[in-house]
Amino acid sequence: MGQCLFLLFLNDMVILTEFGYNIDFFKGNSYDHESFKVADFPFVFFTVEQCRAMLAEGGVAVLHEVASDGVSELLAERINQMDEESYQQYLRYHFYCCEKPEMLGRSNHLLFVGRK
């Protein structure tokens, strides 16, 4: 039946995370100011469509597409301040969103589960 594969890609949404760390990020030169593509150093970043194309080319049948961290990195300080009840409800919300197609591009990491 084929091997189950778990593949993780860095998404191009990382530009917002970098902005969260550096208020002047958008004035810098570590991304293309027209396409908003972040420089592929030291990591390589992909869009959701690029990931899908690479997997299809490699003969991987995608079973699940997951925005594994969603916007959690952007909200880390707030999440870390939550009490247990709020945190558990946030997790439920996160899991509710993470496989919604419209949310896939809003995550630093994309997890694809597939078979080859």
N, CA, C and O atoms as CSV, one atom per row, in Angstrom:
chain,resi,resn,atom,element,x,y,z
A,1,MET,N,N,0.815,-1.200,0.000
A,1,MET,CA,C,0.000,0.000,0.000
A,1,MET,C,C,0.853,1.255,0.000
A,1,MET,O,O,0.316,2.349,-0.173
A,2,GLY,N,N,2.133,1.142,0.183
A,2,GLY,CA,C,2.999,2.323,0.154
A,2,GLY,C,C,3.309,2.839,1.536
A,2,GLY,O,O,2.592,2.572,2.500
A,3,GLN,N,N,4.380,3.576,1.609
A,3,GLN,CA,C,4.825,4.137,2.880
A,3,GLN,C,C,4.073,5.420,3.200
A,3,GLN,O,O,3.749,6.207,2.311
A,4,CYS,N,N,3.803,5.613,4.475
A,4,CYS,CA,C,3.220,6.871,4.925
A,4,CYS,C,C,4.363,7.855,5.129
A,4,CYS,O,O,5.338,7.556,5.819
A,5,LEU,N,N,4.236,9.013,4.533
A,5,LEU,CA,C,5.280,10.028,4.600
A,5,LEU,C,C,4.778,11.263,5.335
A,5,LEU,O,O,3.621,11.657,5.187
A,6,PHE,N,N,5.649,11.866,6.122
A,6,PHE,CA,C,5.375,13.137,6.775
A,6,PHE,C,C,6.422,14.112,6.275
A,6,PHE,O,O,7.613,13.928,6.523
A,7,LEU,N,N,5.988,15.148,5.575
A,7,LEU,CA,C,6.913,16.102,4.967
A,7,LEU,C,C,6.597,17.503,5.488
A,7,LEU,O,O,5.447,17.943,5.457
A,8,LEU,N,N,7.612,18.185,5.959
A,8,LEU,CA,C,7.433,19.523,6.514
A,8,LEU,C,C,8.176,20.532,5.653
A,8,LEU,O,O,9.345,20.335,5.320
A,9,PHE,N,N,7.494,21.610,5.297
A,9,PHE,CA,C,8.081,22.671,4.489
A,9,PHE,C,C,7.982,23.988,5.249
A,9,PHE,O,O,7.065,24.201,6.042
A,10,LEU,N,N,8.937,24.855,4.992
A,10,LEU,CA,C,8.861,26.217,5.517
A,10,LEU,C,C,8.059,27.053,4.531
A,10,LEU,O,O,8.382,27.118,3.345
A,11,ASN,N,N,7.026,27.680,5.031
A,11,ASN,CA,C,6.117,28.465,4.204
A,11,ASN,C,C,6.603,29.902,4.081
A,11,ASN,O,O,7.330,30.394,4.943
A,12,ASP,N,N,6.204,30.564,3.018
A,12,ASP,CA,C,6.633,31.949,2.806
A,12,ASP,C,C,5.900,32.942,3.705
A,12,ASP,O,O,6.126,34.146,3.588
A,13,MET,N,N,5.032,32.471,4.596
A,13,MET,CA,C,4.378,33.358,5.564
A,13,MET,C,C,5.372,33.882,6.599
A,13,MET,O,O,5.056,34.795,7.362
A,14,VAL,N,N,6.554,33.314,6.623
A,14,VAL,CA,C,7.565,33.689,7.608
A,14,VAL,C,C,7.857,35.196,7.580
A,14,VAL,O,O,8.397,35.732,8.548
A,15,ILE,N,N,7.517,35.866,6.516
A,15,ILE,CA,C,7.739,37.308,6.422
A,15,ILE,C,C,7.026,38.051,7.557
A,15,ILE,O,O,7.554,39.035,8.075
A,16,LEU,N,N,5.839,37.592,7.946
A,16,LEU,CA,C,5.128,38.239,9.050
A,16,LEU,C,C,5.776,37.941,10.391
A,16,LEU,O,O,5.773,38.785,11.286
A,17,THR,N,N,6.326,36.754,10.532
A,17,THR,CA,C,7.036,36.426,11.762
A,17,THR,C,C,8.272,37.304,11.899
A,17,THR,O,O,8.557,37.817,12.982
A,18,GLU,N,N,9.004,37.477,10.808
A,18,GLU,CA,C,10.191,38.336,10.846
A,18,GLU,C,C,9.808,39.777,11.201
A,18,GLU,O,O,10.520,40.447,11.949
A,19,PHE,N,N,8.699,40.241,10.668
A,19,PHE,CA,C,8.201,41.580,10.998
A,19,PHE,C,C,7.885,41.672,12.495
A,19,PHE,O,O,8.113,42.708,13.119
A,20,GLY,N,N,7.363,40.590,13.062
A,20,GLY,CA,C,7.081,40.568,14.498
A,20,GLY,C,C,8.323,40.748,15.344
A,20,GLY,O,O,8.253,41.304,16.440
A,21,TYR,N,N,9.462,40.284,14.849
A,21,TYR,CA,C,10.727,40.423,15.567
A,21,TYR,C,C,11.418,41.755,15.282
A,21,TYR,O,O,12.172,42.259,16.114
A,22,ASN,N,N,11.156,42.324,14.098
A,22,ASN,CA,C,11.876,43.523,13.672
A,22,ASN,C,C,10.900,44.493,13.013
A,22,ASN,O,O,10.445,44.254,11.894
A,23,ILE,N,N,10.582,45.569,13.691
A,23,ILE,CA,C,9.611,46.552,13.200
A,23,ILE,C,C,10.034,47.158,11.859
A,23,ILE,O,O,9.185,47.620,11.097
A,24,ASP,N,N,11.325,47.160,11.565
A,24,ASP,CA,C,11.831,47.725,10.314
A,24,ASP,C,C,12.059,46.668,9.232
A,24,ASP,O,O,12.699,46.953,8.220
A,25,PHE,N,N,11.550,45.464,9.432
A,25,PHE,CA,C,11.792,44.376,8.487
A,25,PHE,C,C,11.421,44.756,7.058
A,25,PHE,O,O,12.161,44.435,6.127
A,26,PHE,N,N,10.302,45.427,6.867
A,26,PHE,CA,C,9.841,45.735,5.516
A,26,PHE,C,C,10.726,46.754,4.794
A,26,PHE,O,O,10.607,46.930,3.582
A,27,LYS,N,N,11.602,47.418,5.527
A,27,LYS,CA,C,12.554,48.337,4.897
A,27,LYS,C,C,13.845,47.632,4.493
A,27,LYS,O,O,14.662,48.196,3.764
A,28,GLY,N,N,14.028,46.408,4.963
A,28,GLY,CA,C,15.276,45.671,4.736
A,28,GLY,C,C,15.353,45.015,3.374
A,28,GLY,O,O,14.458,45.157,2.540
A,29,ASN,N,N,16.435,44.297,3.170
A,29,ASN,CA,C,16.705,43.654,1.881
A,29,ASN,C,C,16.710,42.138,1.951
A,29,ASN,O,O,17.283,41.492,1.074
A,30,SER,N,N,16.088,41.548,2.968
A,30,SER,CA,C,16.098,40.090,3.071
A,30,SER,C,C,14.875,39.461,2.407
A,30,SER,O,O,14.567,38.291,2.639
A,31,TYR,N,N,14.179,40.247,1.578
A,31,TYR,CA,C,13.062,39.724,0.802
A,31,TYR,C,C,12.925,40.544,-0.474
A,31,TYR,O,O,13.425,41.667,-0.551
A,32,ASP,N,N,12.254,39.989,-1.466
A,32,ASP,CA,C,11.989,40.697,-2.717
A,32,ASP,C,C,10.810,41.639,-2.481
A,32,ASP,O,O,9.724,41.190,-2.114
A,33,HIS,N,N,11.010,42.912,-2.684
A,33,HIS,CA,C,9.995,43.917,-2.376
A,33,HIS,C,C,8.804,43.891,-3.336
A,33,HIS,O,O,7.781,44.516,-3.056
A,34,GLU,N,N,8.914,43.197,-4.435
A,34,GLU,CA,C,7.796,43.075,-5.382
A,34,GLU,C,C,6.970,41.812,-5.111
A,34,GLU,O,O,5.744,41.874,-5.025
A,35,SER,N,N,7.647,40.675,-4.977
A,35,SER,CA,C,6.945,39.395,-4.818
A,35,SER,C,C,6.744,39.016,-3.350
A,35,SER,O,O,5.956,38.121,-3.041
A,36,PHE,N,N,7.456,39.695,-2.443
A,36,PHE,CA,C,7.449,39.400,-1.013
A,36,PHE,C,C,8.051,38.034,-0.697
A,36,PHE,O,O,7.797,37.476,0.370
A,37,LYS,N,N,8.839,37.499,-1.609
A,37,LYS,CA,C,9.535,36.230,-1.396
A,37,LYS,C,C,10.727,36.485,-0.487
A,37,LYS,O,O,11.579,37.323,-0.785
A,38,VAL,N,N,10.782,35.755,0.626
A,38,VAL,CA,C,11.886,35.887,1.572
A,38,VAL,C,C,13.118,35.209,0.984
A,38,VAL,O,O,13.011,34.182,0.314
A,39,ALA,N,N,14.277,35.786,1.238
A,39,ALA,CA,C,15.534,35.199,0.752
A,39,ALA,C,C,15.686,33.777,1.287
A,39,ALA,O,O,15.463,33.525,2.471
A,40,ASP,N,N,16.063,32.862,0.421
A,40,ASP,CA,C,16.216,31.457,0.781
A,40,ASP,C,C,17.558,31.197,1.455
A,40,ASP,O,O,18.357,30.392,0.976
A,41,PHE,N,N,17.797,31.875,2.555
A,41,PHE,CA,C,19.008,31.647,3.321
A,41,PHE,C,C,18.756,32.025,4.770
A,41,PHE,O,O,18.242,33.116,5.016
A,42,PRO,N,N,19.077,31.213,5.710
A,42,PRO,CA,C,19.703,29.897,5.608
A,42,PRO,C,C,18.690,28.788,5.305
A,42,PRO,O,O,19.079,27.630,5.159
A,43,PHE,N,N,17.412,29.120,5.210
A,43,PHE,CA,C,16.373,28.145,4.914
A,43,PHE,C,C,15.793,28.419,3.534
A,43,PHE,O,O,16.030,29.480,2.956
A,44,VAL,N,N,15.042,27.475,3.009
A,44,VAL,CA,C,14.369,27.631,1.728
A,44,VAL,C,C,12.871,27.648,2.004
A,44,VAL,O,O,12.351,26.782,2.708
A,45,PHE,N,N,12.178,28.642,1.442
A,45,PHE,CA,C,10.760,28.843,1.702
A,45,PHE,C,C,9.935,28.552,0.457
A,45,PHE,O,O,10.365,28.824,-0.664
A,46,PHE,N,N,8.744,27.997,0.666
A,46,PHE,CA,C,7.867,27.610,-0.435
A,46,PHE,C,C,6.451,28.093,-0.176
A,46,PHE,O,O,6.054,28.311,0.968
A,47,THR,N,N,5.699,28.256,-1.244
A,47,THR,CA,C,4.271,28.512,-1.128
A,47,THR,C,C,3.561,27.155,-1.050
A,47,THR,O,O,4.158,26.111,-1.313
A,48,VAL,N,N,2.295,27.194,-0.691
A,48,VAL,CA,C,1.498,25.972,-0.642
A,48,VAL,C,C,1.493,25.305,-2.014
A,48,VAL,O,O,1.656,24.089,-2.116
A,49,GLU,N,N,1.309,26.093,-3.062
A,49,GLU,CA,C,1.263,25.537,-4.418
A,49,GLU,C,C,2.592,24.915,-4.828
A,49,GLU,O,O,2.603,23.872,-5.481
A,50,GLN,N,N,3.702,25.527,-4.461
A,50,GLN,CA,C,5.009,24.944,-4.771
A,50,GLN,C,C,5.176,23.592,-4.078
A,50,GLN,O,O,5.705,22.651,-4.669
A,51,CYS,N,N,4.727,23.497,-2.836
A,51,CYS,CA,C,4.806,22.222,-2.102
A,51,CYS,C,C,3.975,21.160,-2.806
A,51,CYS,O,O,4.438,20.039,-3.021
A,52,ARG,N,N,2.760,21.513,-3.159
A,52,ARG,CA,C,1.882,20.558,-3.848
A,52,ARG,C,C,2.513,20.072,-5.149
A,52,ARG,O,O,2.467,18.884,-5.468
A,53,ALA,N,N,3.100,20.997,-5.892
A,53,ALA,CA,C,3.710,20.639,-7.177
A,53,ALA,C,C,4.897,19.697,-6.974
A,53,ALA,O,O,5.042,18.725,-7.716
A,54,MET,N,N,5.741,19.968,-5.990
A,54,MET,CA,C,6.890,19.098,-5.733
A,54,MET,C,C,6.438,17.699,-5.333
A,54,MET,O,O,7.012,16.706,-5.778
A,55,LEU,N,N,5.426,17.622,-4.507
A,55,LEU,CA,C,4.940,16.314,-4.065
A,55,LEU,C,C,4.311,15.547,-5.223
A,55,LEU,O,O,4.533,14.344,-5.363
A,56,ALA,N,N,3.538,16.225,-6.042
A,56,ALA,CA,C,2.927,15.572,-7.209
A,56,ALA,C,C,4.011,15.060,-8.155
A,56,ALA,O,O,3.922,13.944,-8.669
A,57,GLU,N,N,5.030,15.880,-8.378
A,57,GLU,CA,C,6.146,15.477,-9.247
A,57,GLU,C,C,6.872,14.259,-8.693
A,57,GLU,O,O,7.370,13.423,-9.448
A,58,GLY,N,N,6.926,14.168,-7.375
A,58,GLY,CA,C,7.598,13.035,-6.737
A,58,GLY,C,C,6.703,11.816,-6.568
A,58,GLY,O,O,7.123,10.812,-5.992
A,59,GLY,N,N,5.473,11.896,-7.065
A,59,GLY,CA,C,4.573,10.757,-6.985
A,59,GLY,C,C,3.971,10.527,-5.614
A,59,GLY,O,O,3.576,9.408,-5.286
A,60,VAL,N,N,3.897,11.574,-4.811
A,60,VAL,CA,C,3.320,11.456,-3.471
A,60,VAL,C,C,1.838,11.808,-3.535
A,60,VAL,O,O,1.465,12.883,-4.005
A,61,ALA,N,N,1.007,10.898,-3.062
A,61,ALA,CA,C,-0.428,11.154,-2.952
A,61,ALA,C,C,-0.668,11.826,-1.604
A,61,ALA,O,O,-0.453,11.208,-0.560
A,62,VAL,N,N,-1.103,13.058,-1.613
A,62,VAL,CA,C,-1.291,13.826,-0.376
A,62,VAL,C,C,-2.596,13.414,0.299
A,62,VAL,O,O,-3.663,13.440,-0.314
A,63,LEU,N,N,-2.491,13.037,1.562
A,63,LEU,CA,C,-3.653,12.651,2.364
A,63,LEU,C,C,-4.148,13.799,3.226
A,63,LEU,O,O,-5.353,13.966,3.416
A,64,HIS,N,N,-3.211,14.596,3.752
A,64,HIS,CA,C,-3.555,15.730,4.609
A,64,HIS,C,C,-2.585,16.872,4.351
A,64,HIS,O,O,-1.400,16.655,4.100
A,65,GLU,N,N,-3.101,18.077,4.417
A,65,GLU,CA,C,-2.295,19.298,4.376
A,65,GLU,C,C,-2.605,20.062,5.655
A,65,GLU,O,O,-3.766,20.349,5.949
A,66,VAL,N,N,-1.560,20.391,6.415
A,66,VAL,CA,C,-1.762,20.964,7.741
A,66,VAL,C,C,-0.917,22.218,7.924
A,66,VAL,O,O,0.294,22.199,7.701
A,67,ALA,N,N,-1.559,23.301,8.330
A,67,ALA,CA,C,-0.844,24.507,8.751
A,67,ALA,C,C,-0.435,24.249,10.203
A,67,ALA,O,O,-1.151,24.628,11.129
A,68,SER,N,N,0.703,23.613,10.395
A,68,SER,CA,C,1.030,23.020,11.692
A,68,SER,C,C,1.132,24.011,12.847
A,68,SER,O,O,0.729,23.686,13.964
A,69,ASP,N,N,1.654,25.200,12.611
A,69,ASP,CA,C,1.726,26.159,13.710
A,69,ASP,C,C,0.769,27.324,13.547
A,69,ASP,O,O,0.608,28.125,14.466
A,70,GLY,N,N,0.137,27.428,12.399
A,70,GLY,CA,C,-0.804,28.534,12.196
A,70,GLY,C,C,-0.166,29.859,12.557
A,70,GLY,O,O,0.970,30.135,12.171
A,71,VAL,N,N,-0.884,30.667,13.286
A,71,VAL,CA,C,-0.351,31.974,13.696
A,71,VAL,C,C,0.198,31.938,15.123
A,71,VAL,O,O,0.449,32.986,15.718
A,72,SER,N,N,0.383,30.742,15.670
A,72,SER,CA,C,0.818,30.620,17.063
A,72,SER,C,C,2.136,31.316,17.357
A,72,SER,O,O,2.302,31.897,18.430
A,73,GLU,N,N,3.074,31.267,16.422
A,73,GLU,CA,C,4.353,31.936,16.689
A,73,GLU,C,C,4.165,33.445,16.810
A,73,GLU,O,O,4.844,34.099,17.602
A,74,LEU,N,N,3.250,33.990,16.029
A,74,LEU,CA,C,2.979,35.424,16.115
A,74,LEU,C,C,2.312,35.797,17.435
A,74,LEU,O,O,2.451,36.921,17.918
A,75,LEU,N,N,1.591,34.849,18.005
A,75,LEU,CA,C,0.841,35.098,19.230
A,75,LEU,C,C,1.462,34.451,20.459
A,75,LEU,O,O,0.815,34.370,21.503
A,76,ALA,N,N,2.691,33.993,20.357
A,76,ALA,CA,C,3.322,33.204,21.412
A,76,ALA,C,C,3.265,33.883,22.774
A,76,ALA,O,O,2.957,33.231,23.772
A,77,GLU,N,N,3.549,35.151,22.832
A,77,GLU,CA,C,3.544,35.844,24.130
A,77,GLU,C,C,2.164,35.785,24.772
A,77,GLU,O,O,2.041,35.517,25.967
A,78,ARG,N,N,1.137,36.033,23.987
A,78,ARG,CA,C,-0.239,35.996,24.495
A,78,ARG,C,C,-0.638,34.566,24.881
A,78,ARG,O,O,-1.264,34.354,25.920
A,79,ILE,N,N,-0.283,33.608,24.060
A,79,ILE,CA,C,-0.620,32.206,24.346
A,79,ILE,C,C,0.035,31.764,25.649
A,79,ILE,O,O,-0.587,31.076,26.459
A,80,ASN,N,N,1.284,32.157,25.848
A,80,ASN,CA,C,2.005,31.776,27.066
A,80,ASN,C,C,1.421,32.408,28.321
A,80,ASN,O,O,1.707,31.949,29.427
A,81,GLN,N,N,0.622,33.437,28.176
A,81,GLN,CA,C,-0.012,34.095,29.323
A,81,GLN,C,C,-1.371,33.494,29.677
A,81,GLN,O,O,-1.954,33.849,30.702
A,82,MET,N,N,-1.876,32.600,28.850
A,82,MET,CA,C,-3.201,32.021,29.077
A,82,MET,C,C,-3.222,31.103,30.293
A,82,MET,O,O,-2.229,30.460,30.635
A,83,ASP,N,N,-4.388,31.066,30.934
A,83,ASP,CA,C,-4.582,30.035,31.953
A,83,ASP,C,C,-4.912,28.725,31.234
A,83,ASP,O,O,-5.117,28.715,30.020
A,84,GLU,N,N,-4.963,27.637,31.974
A,84,GLU,CA,C,-5.135,26.315,31.363
A,84,GLU,C,C,-6.443,26.196,30.588
A,84,GLU,O,O,-6.459,25.630,29.494
A,85,GLU,N,N,-7.530,26.715,31.132
A,85,GLU,CA,C,-8.821,26.626,30.449
A,85,GLU,C,C,-8.797,27.356,29.110
A,85,GLU,O,O,-9.278,26.831,28.105
A,86,SER,N,N,-8.238,28.564,29.095
A,86,SER,CA,C,-8.141,29.339,27.855
A,86,SER,C,C,-7.220,28.653,26.857
A,86,SER,O,O,-7.510,28.611,25.661
A,87,TYR,N,N,-6.115,28.119,27.350
A,87,TYR,CA,C,-5.154,27.446,26.477
A,87,TYR,C,C,-5.793,26.229,25.803
A,87,TYR,O,O,-5.614,26.020,24.604
A,88,GLN,N,N,-6.523,25.441,26.557
A,88,GLN,CA,C,-7.174,24.264,25.982
A,88,GLN,C,C,-8.173,24.666,24.900
A,88,GLN,O,O,-8.281,23.986,23.879
A,89,GLN,N,N,-8.896,25.750,25.107
A,89,GLN,CA,C,-9.841,26.208,24.093
A,89,GLN,C,C,-9.084,26.765,22.873
A,89,GLN,O,O,-9.514,26.577,21.735
A,90,TYR,N,N,-7.958,27.447,23.119
A,90,TYR,CA,C,-7.138,27.918,21.999
A,90,TYR,C,C,-6.657,26.725,21.167
A,90,TYR,O,O,-6.704,26.778,19.938
A,91,LEU,N,N,-6.203,25.667,21.810
A,91,LEU,CA,C,-5.760,24.477,21.084
A,91,LEU,C,C,-6.888,23.895,20.237
A,91,LEU,O,O,-6.669,23.505,19.091
A,92,ARG,N,N,-8.086,23.838,20.798
A,92,ARG,CA,C,-9.227,23.349,20.020
A,92,ARG,C,C,-9.430,24.220,18.786
A,92,ARG,O,O,-9.679,23.707,17.695
A,93,TYR,N,N,-9.324,25.538,18.956
A,93,TYR,CA,C,-9.462,26.463,17.829
A,93,TYR,C,C,-8.352,26.229,16.800
A,93,TYR,O,O,-8.612,26.173,15.598
A,94,HIS,N,N,-7.119,26.095,17.281
A,94,HIS,CA,C,-5.982,25.863,16.393
A,94,HIS,C,C,-6.200,24.598,15.554
A,94,HIS,O,O,-6.013,24.622,14.338
A,95,PHE,N,N,-6.589,23.508,16.194
A,95,PHE,CA,C,-6.809,22.253,15.470
A,95,PHE,C,C,-7.994,22.368,14.513
A,95,PHE,O,O,-8.007,21.736,13.457
A,96,TYR,N,N,-8.971,23.160,14.876
A,96,TYR,CA,C,-10.109,23.419,13.993
A,96,TYR,C,C,-9.643,24.115,12.708
A,96,TYR,O,O,-10.139,23.818,11.621
A,97,CYS,N,N,-8.700,25.030,12.841
A,97,CYS,CA,C,-8.228,25.834,11.697
A,97,CYS,C,C,-7.142,25.171,10.866
A,97,CYS,O,O,-7.038,25.448,9.671
A,98,CYS,N,N,-6.344,24.319,11.451
A,98,CYS,CA,C,-5.084,23.917,10.817
A,98,CYS,C,C,-5.225,23.168,9.500
A,98,CYS,O,O,-4.273,23.156,8.720
A,99,GLU,N,N,-6.364,22.541,9.212
A,99,GLU,CA,C,-6.526,21.865,7.932
A,99,GLU,C,C,-7.514,22.575,7.008
A,99,GLU,O,O,-7.856,22.057,5.946
A,100,LYS,N,N,-7.962,23.740,7.406
A,100,LYS,CA,C,-8.863,24.496,6.536
A,100,LYS,C,C,-8.050,25.037,5.353
A,100,LYS,O,O,-7.018,25.673,5.565
A,101,PRO,N,N,-8.484,24.803,4.138
A,101,PRO,CA,C,-7.711,25.253,2.968
A,101,PRO,C,C,-7.370,26.739,2.996
A,101,PRO,O,O,-6.274,27.128,2.593
A,102,GLU,N,N,-8.280,27.558,3.458
A,102,GLU,CA,C,-8.023,28.999,3.470
A,102,GLU,C,C,-7.000,29.420,4.517
A,102,GLU,O,O,-6.555,30.568,4.511
A,103,MET,N,N,-6.620,28.520,5.410
A,103,MET,CA,C,-5.647,28.839,6.450
A,103,MET,C,C,-4.250,28.303,6.153
A,103,MET,O,O,-3.305,28.641,6.867
A,104,LEU,N,N,-4.096,27.487,5.131
A,104,LEU,CA,C,-2.813,26.836,4.884
A,104,LEU,C,C,-1.673,27.814,4.654
A,104,LEU,O,O,-0.540,27.534,5.048
A,105,GLY,N,N,-1.935,28.931,4.039
A,105,GLY,CA,C,-0.875,29.894,3.779
A,105,GLY,C,C,-0.499,30.735,4.984
A,105,GLY,O,O,0.450,31.517,4.917
A,106,ARG,N,N,-1.222,30.590,6.079
A,106,ARG,CA,C,-0.968,31.371,7.289
A,106,ARG,C,C,-0.320,30.518,8.365
A,106,ARG,O,O,-0.857,30.352,9.460
A,107,SER,N,N,0.834,29.986,8.034
A,107,SER,CA,C,1.592,29.161,8.957
A,107,SER,C,C,3.044,29.179,8.506
A,107,SER,O,O,3.318,29.155,7.306
A,108,ASN,N,N,3.961,29.220,9.436
A,108,ASN,CA,C,5.378,29.169,9.065
A,108,ASN,C,C,5.775,27.795,8.547
A,108,ASN,O,O,6.710,27.664,7.757
A,109,HIS,N,N,5.062,26.779,8.994
A,109,HIS,CA,C,5.393,25.406,8.617
A,109,HIS,C,C,4.168,24.725,8.039
A,109,HIS,O,O,3.064,24.835,8.573
A,110,LEU,N,N,4.383,24.023,6.943
A,110,LEU,CA,C,3.330,23.244,6.302
A,110,LEU,C,C,3.679,21.774,6.430
A,110,LEU,O,O,4.762,21.346,6.033
A,111,LEU,N,N,2.764,21.013,6.982
A,111,LEU,CA,C,2.950,19.578,7.121
A,111,LEU,C,C,2.067,18.876,6.096
A,111,LEU,O,O,0.860,19.109,6.033
A,112,PHE,N,N,2.682,18.018,5.302
A,112,PHE,CA,C,1.947,17.209,4.355
A,112,PHE,C,C,2.103,15.753,4.756
A,112,PHE,O,O,3.212,15.279,5.002
A,113,VAL,N,N,0.987,15.055,4.818
A,113,VAL,CA,C,0.985,13.618,5.087
A,113,VAL,C,C,0.576,12.963,3.782
A,113,VAL,O,O,-0.444,13.317,3.191
A,114,GLY,N,N,1.376,12.009,3.337
A,114,GLY,CA,C,1.086,11.387,2.054
A,114,GLY,C,C,1.534,9.952,1.979
A,114,GLY,O,O,2.096,9.401,2.926
A,115,ARG,N,N,1.274,9.358,0.834
A,115,ARG,CA,C,1.696,7.980,0.532
A,115,ARG,C,C,2.421,7.966,-0.802
A,115,ARG,O,O,2.094,8.713,-1.725
A,116,LYS,N,N,3.392,7.111,-0.871
A,116,LYS,CA,C,4.133,6.938,-2.126
A,116,LYS,C,C,4.072,5.488,-2.531
A,116,LYS,O,O,4.630,5.112,-3.562
